[in-house]
Amino acid sequence: MCVSYRGQRQVQQSVPSREFHMSFNQLARFKEHMVEAPKPGKGNYFRRDVHYPEKYTIKPIPYTNMAGGIQRLIVFYNKNILFVRIVGHVVVGTLGGGIKHPFLWVDYKRHVPEGMEGPLIERVLQIVYEPSRTAHVALVGYADKLRYIIATENMKPGDIIKTSNEITKIAVRANEGDAYPLGSLPVNTIICCVEIHAGEGGYFARAAGTCCKILRKIGQRVVVLNAKKREISLPQNCMAVVGMSFSNVSWDTVHIGSPNNLRRMGYRPRSGLWHRKTGYHGRKLRRPPPCEEYVTKDQLPKPVPRIKLTMDPDVTHTYFKQFRGTY
């Protein structure tokens, strides 16, 4: 058997003949159809593949530019030879190229470490420009630990930020950059980096210039208006960062200047042709959707058990046969 990795290393071994019931082209097509390409916008990131280490670090992390595609491993046989290839499949055609910038590992979990009593108090050491994100990041630290978090609009070096996991009976008066559970914050508070499940880290309002707003509290849940003007219902123990909006608010108003600059930013060139506005998407005014409620798997309603008939089919047939024709 000959194993080929991008046409490089080859190892000779024996392969049983029972593996070759199809031709090379048939087997290659069969392996191709077994791999389904994920769709954009479903939790898959096609710009870069970050190689995260096992332990958190503030050093830049290496990554691979995906150029709007995915990489997959193809294994096929040809004349008693096993070939292994890494091929690419373009999913998002508008991404590609770009300058490789240092990628910083941002910690989206604002929680008090286990075993620590009282709130966690950190100092902002530096505001860092992160080209891989729209918002700026802040280097914060306490004791001998450092980490990167998303910087809010008015955050500056020397600020003291506080993180508390306690849900208070009376709403707290928090400063910008502090992190509290939704149940501890007053109504009409502007927040960002909001969790949808407690302990999983910020999910909503993480980009530059985005924010959410607490509308009302209903029992153990809090209704929040997200950046898309939709109401969502979250548990009161979900963490959120207090702040008007994330830093670098005017990032979308910067003039690009030329197609070359757009290519350096990691976008492929457009066709440049005139496109007719068909009105396919329309301009309809629709009423806002109802409030969306986020729950954990344990809180989902249990499925209704199916009713299973245990009577013998032959007995059932005999029983209904005597009433045939009477109704």
Secondary structure, 3 states (H helix, E strand, C coil): CECEECCCCCCECCCCHHHCCCCHHHHHHHHHHHCCCCCCCCCCCCCEEECCCCCCCCCCECEEECCCEEEEEEEEECCCCEEEEEEEEECCCCECCCCCCCECCECCCCCCCCCCCCCEEEEEEEEECCCCCCCCEEEEEECCEEEEEECECCCCCCCEEEECCCCCCCCCCCCCCCEEEHHHCCCCCEEECECCCCCCCCCECCCCCCCEEEEEEECCEEEEECCCCCEEEEECCCEEEECCCECCHHHHHCCCCCHHHHHHCCECCCCCCCCCCCCCCCCCCCCCCCCEECCCHHHCCCCCCCCCCCCCHHHHHHHHHCCCCCC
